[in-house]
Amino acid sequence: MRHRGFTLVEIAIVLVIIGLLLGGVLKGQALIDSAKVKSIIQQATALQAAVNAYQDRFHALPGDDILATTHVPGATGNGNGDGQITEYQLAPQHLALAGLITGSYNGTTDFMTSAQGGAVYIYNDVVGGRGGNGIRIDNLPDTFAQEIDAKLDDGKPDSGSVRATGPYTNNGTIITRLAIFF
């Protein structure tokens, strides 16, 4: 009885197939990540448009609107009218009640989330050395944050209208805050 093993050609074919499968899985993950980044950018763009529409309609910023309970019936609170959206918990409620975004927000504890799962705020904050009103996205992988920054601004975490709390290292570091200022 003769024992027969695998030939080098058979082993090579198996290795090529494994390599192709691995390459497909990695490419698939890159496509999923790219789709998440596009979704986050679309969300930020839509939120900025909603803020502009609210401001055009009511001559106030959502969250900061001193007449919000009059402008959007059902609002649980008014802002202080200082031009700074520090009332970030009220902002999504005001936008939703005005019909400018979807969702239901209670004005105190509910918040929006990104495609990556981190919290999203319309907020007056200081991020990366710049302060002002903007959209803040929390807890993004640095590769996501860098891609968003590159598509919307200059790709640098500490300059322009998109700012991050830390450098982009491309090693899986989590950027705790990314702000898109308007």
N, C-alpha and C positions, 0 to 999 in steps of 0.2 A: 504494500500500500504506500503510495507516494503522497506526501504532503505538499500542497502547493500554496505559496504565499502570494501577496500582491506584487505586481510588477511596479517598476518606477513610473511607468506611464499611467497606470491606474491610480497610484498615489498622487501623482501630479494633477490628474483630472479632478480628483476629490478635493484637493487643495484649491484649485481654481474655482470650483463650485462654491466652496466655503467662502472664499474671498469675494465672489460676486454677491453672495447672500449678505455678507457683512457690509459690503459697500452699499447695497440697496437699503439696508436698515439704517445706516448712518445718513444716507441721503434723505431718506424718509423723515428722520428726526429733524434734519435741517429744514425741510419743507414745512414741517409742523411749527417749528420755531419762527420761521419767516412769516407764516400765516398769523401767529400770535402777535408779532411785532406790527404787522399791517393792521390788525384789529385794534391794537392799542392806539396807533396813530389815528385811525378813523374815529375812535371814541374821543380822543382829545380834540380833534378837529370839530366833531359834532358838538362837543361841550362848549368849545369856544364860540361856535356859531349860535348856540342856544343862549349863552351869556350876552352876546351882541344883540340878539333878537329881544331878549328881556329888557336890556338897557334901552333899545330903540322904542319899545312899546311903553315902558313905565318910567323911563328917565331915571332909573336907579339900577344898581347891581343886585343880582339875586343874593339873598342872605343879608345884604347890607340895606335893603329897601326898608325905609321907615314907615311905609304905608303898605307893606306886603299883605297884611290881613285884609286890607281893602282891595288891593289889586288882584290878589289870588285867594278867593274865599276858601277857607279850610286851612290856611297857613297857621301854624301854631305860635308864630312869633314874628316880630319886626326886627330889622337891623337898626344900627345907630346912625346910618347915613353919612359916615365919615369917608366913604370912597374906598375903604379897605375891607375886603371880604374876610374878616376875622370870624364872622358868624358862619363858618363853613358847614355846620350841621344843618343850617336852614337853607343854604344855597340849593341843594338838589331838590328839597321839598318845594321851594318857590318855583324852580324850573319845571318840575313835574306837574304841579297844580296849574301852571300857565300853559300846559300842553306842549312844552318845548323839548322835553325828554320823556322817556317811558320809565315806569317804575313807581313805587310808592315809598315815600320816605316820611318818617315821623318827626323829623326836625330836631331830634336829640341824639339818637343812637344809631340810626341807619346810615350806611354809607355805600357808595358805589364801589364796584370792584373791576379790575382790569382782566383781560384775557389770561393773564398770568396768575391771577388770583389775589394780587395785592390791592390794598385800598386805593381809591381814587377820590381826590378832594378838589373842590374849587375853593381856593384858599389864598390868603395873603400871607406869604411866608418869606423867609430868607433861606436860599439854597445856593451853594456854590459862590457865595460872595455877592449875590444880587437879591434884592427884595422887591416885593410887589405882588399884585394879583396874578394868579395863574392857575394852571391845573397841575396838581401834584399827584404823582404816581409812586406808591411805596413798594419797596421790596422786589425790585427787578434784578434779574441776573445782569451783570455788567455788560455782557454782549448785547442783550436786548436794549439796555439804556444807550449804549454807544450807537447802535443801529438807528434808534429813534432820533438821537441827537444828530447823527450824520444826515438823515433824511429830512429833518425839519430845520437844521441849523448848520453849525460848523464842525460837529463831531468832537468838540472839546468840552470836557466837563465843567470848566470854570470860565467860559466866555460865551457870549451870545445870549439868545433868548431861551435856550434850553440849558439847564444847569443841573449838576449832580452833586451829591454829598461826598463823593470820592472819585478817585481816578478810575478810568476804564483799564482793567488789567487783562481781560480775556482769559481769566483763569477760574471763572465760576463765582467770583466775589459777588455778593449781593449789594446792590446800591440801595441804601435805605430810603432815599428820596430823589426823585427826578422831577424837576419843575419845568413846565413849559409856560413861560411868562407871556402875558398879553398886554 
